[in-house]
Amino acid sequence: MRQASVSFDPIGTITTPYRQKFAIPRQPNLVDARGQITLREDIHAPAVFKGLDNFSHLWLLFVFHQTQARGWKPAVKMPRLGGNATLGVFASRSTHRPNPVGMSVVRNLGWKQSGGTLTLNVGGVDLLCDTPILDIKPYIPYADAQSEATDTLTPAHPSHQRDVSFCDAVWLQLKDVQARYPDFIALLTGVLAQDPRPAYRQKLDDDERLYHVALYDIDVHWQVSSKKVCVQSISPFKE
């Protein structure tokens, strides 16, 4: 028998530096990206965060809103397995799911109220800007961190990181950007060090293709040369 449908209203949205899906870290806390969750008006009573400062980390449940309309398949391609290998959707963290719900563990950086707006700051986010948030739950180490858990498929550590370099002209531009976004250089370096290219191109230590990644309102142009990620130029990001 088909189950009755269930619907949820997001409790708010999160603002993050990530303006496009490309180059977002594949898991939370691989890069120190900050986010701010703004709760919707009807649940902005400070009482909802009472006791939250007792927890260093939080679970976020959210909606994969940009891929929701594409539907889902029982098996999905896994970039980390070479691009063509597949896994069952429930053995993956693919964004294409029967219900487009994701979860992330983030650092709790504290909440504040300004006027009628209640916000929560979090760190280590891997969410696209304006992602709808469904729920916030405390991360409880004794229950959530299972020391006996096994995973024979995913590498124990993130893939090898590449060195990141900047052209001289870019350094001059970055001075203005850094004044507006003090974390920009560290964030950009962390994102690019992961080598966000498609898995089949990550084997190339010299890649003539020019890639783009959007952080905040900055479009960064980069390529891989002599095993390093080289930032060639930056410009304003246009949606």
ZIUR-V734604 format. One line per field, one symbol per residue. ss: DSSP state (H for helix, E for strand, - for the rest). phi: phi as a letter, one per 40 degrees, with the letter a starting at -180 (. if undefined). Layout:
ss->???
phi->???
//
This chain:
ss->-----------EEEEE-E---------------EEEEEE-HHH--HHHH--HHH--EEEEEEE----HHH----EEE-HHH----EEEHHH---------EEEEEEEEEEEEEE--EEEEEEE-------EEEEEEEE--HHHH-------------------EEE-HHHHHHHHHHHHH---HHHHHHHHHH-----HHH-----EEEEEEEEE--EEEEEEEE--EEEEEEEEE---
phi->.ccccbbbbdcibbbbccbaccgcdcacgcbcccbbcbccccbccddcbcgcccbcbbcbbabcccbdccgabcbbcbdcbhhbcbbcdcbbbdccbdbcbbaacbccbgbabbgcbbbbcbbgcbbcdgccbcabbccbdccccccccbacbcdcbdddcccbbbcdccdcccccccccbdccccccccccccfccddccccccbbcccbbabbfbbcbbaabafgbcbccabaccbd
//
